[in-house]
Amino acid sequence: MSHAVRIAIVTEEPGWHGAELRRALEARGARVTFAGLRACRLDLAAGGLPILLPGFGEGLPDGVLVRDVPGGTLEQVVLRLDVLHALREYGVPVYNDARAIERTVDKAMTSFLLRRAGLPTPPTCVTESPEDAGAFLAAETDSGHEVVAKPLFGSLGVGLQRLGAGSALPAAEACGGIWYLQRYVETGADGRGSRDLRVLVVGGEPVAAMIRHGAGWVSNVAQGARCEPCPREAALEDLAVAACAAVGADHAGVDLVRDDSGGLQVLEVNGIPAWRGLQGTTTADIAARVVEDFLARRLRLAGSAV
């Protein structure tokens, strides 16, 4: 770099991913500051910059890598996303930006965008009506399928419920008054475990893929799934890239399954993807690939010399 760019990694707890990104950024000559969104604010009364990030004084970073948008009240989450939107309005490259994060943290919008793009994804119902939710559950179980009830904003495999014939819907207070119901795709070879696929897409290119084997029916690393490398497959990679593009993400972790006919279906797109488990299955330096794409996009957006 001709000069050291100042990069903010937005996270409350840097952890392993923060350390990996910092390593990769500093290897490219960048100066890195961790900044949590809880400590950021909009100052719309003073005459200076209206966006204040810890560690940057009265200035702004040259780019922002988002690793965390902490939960909270609706108002708190909206303000935290407002900060990311405001940074983009001021010409600061944000990776992924607030719009992509909003689209991927909300499972309903993700499913809608996948469907609109014509990508294969399991039949899904999202509704405030218990009658409509019950009708979807009954129709699916009557046709021999089970259904997964998911929190609209959940992650890491937490809060999932598997519903079969005769199952009651989750109580309204347990799901925020919104039922997100999706057909369950059986993936375990023996019906006891589970298996799905995760592809990390960076800058429109598949970087790495893995097969996750769950001891139970949830295939998530946070829930103890075992990871192994996934052989290269054009159809899998092309579908993951298309799913990432459908939600407008610079990079994302795309979760897919094979149905009983061998066809691929997209389950979710994670706009703030974890890759610690995936890193153990590949020789690719994932953090370096993310940073390289981020800095390249920063150049295109900001027009700065590196």
Residue, then its C-alpha position, 0 to 999 in steps of 0.5 A: m500500500s502507498h499509505a496505511v489505510r485505517i480499517a474498522i472491524v466492527t465487532e463487540e468480541p473480536g475472538w478468533h475471527g477478529a484475530e484472523l482478519r486483523r492478521a490478514l489486514e496487517a499483512r497488507g499494511a492496514r491499520v486495524t481498530f476494533a469498534g463495537l456498534r454499541a459504542c458508536r453514535l450519530d451526533l446530529a447537533a454538532g458541526g463536525l462529522p455526524i458519525l462517531l466510531p470509537g478509536f477514530g476521533e473526529g474522523l472516519p475509517d477508510g473501510v469497515l468490515v462487519r463481524d457483528v451486529p449485536g442484538g437488543t431492542l428493535e430500536q437498538v438494532v435499528l440504530r446500529l444498522d443506521v450507523l452502517h447505513a450512514l457510513r456508506e452514505y459518507g462513502v465509507p466502504v462497508y463489507n457486508d453493508a447494512r442492506a445485505i445484513e438486513r436481508t440475511v439476518d431476516k430468514a423471511m427476506t432471505s427465503f423471499l429473495l431466493r424464491r424470487a431469483g428462482l433458486p431451489t429452496p424448501p417450501t416455506c410459510v412465514t405468517e402472523s396467523p396461527e390459522d395459516a401456520g397450522a394449515f401449512l403444517a397440516a398440509e406438509t405433514d399430510s403429504g408425508h413431510e416434517v416441518v422445521a420451525k425457526p426463529l426469524f432472527g436466529s442463528l447457530g442452530v439455536g431455537l429450531q423445532r422439528l414438527g411432525a404429524g400431530s405436533a402443535l405449533p410453537a406458542a406465539e410468545a416463543c416465536g415473537g408472534i411470527w411463525y417461520l415454517q420450512r419443509y424439513v429435508e431429510t439428509g441423514a443416510d440412516g435417518r438418525g443424523s443429519r448432513d448439509l453443505r456450507v459454501l463460503v462465497v467471496g466476491g462472487e467466487p466459491v472459496a471453500a466448501m465443507i460437509r457438516h455431519g450432525a450427531g442429531w438432526v441439526s447440522n451446525v458446528a456450534q451444535g457439535a457437527r463434524c466437518e469434512p472437505c467437500p469435493r469440488e462440484a460446479a452445480l453446488e458452487d454455482l448455486a451458492v454464488a447465485a444465492c449470495a448474489a440474490v441477497g446482494a452480499d459481498h461475501a456469505g456462507v451459504d447452507l444447502v442440502r440435497d433432497d431425496s432425489g439428489g437435487l440441491q436446495v438452499l436453506e440459508v445465506n449468512g451475511i456475517p459468516a463464521w468459518r472456523g470449522l470450514q478453515g479446518t477443511t481447506t488449505a485456502d487462507i479464508a481470512a486473506r481471501v476475504v481481506e483481498d476482496f474487501l480491499a479490492r472493493r474498497l478501491r473501486l468504491a473509494g477510488s483510493a490508491v493502494 
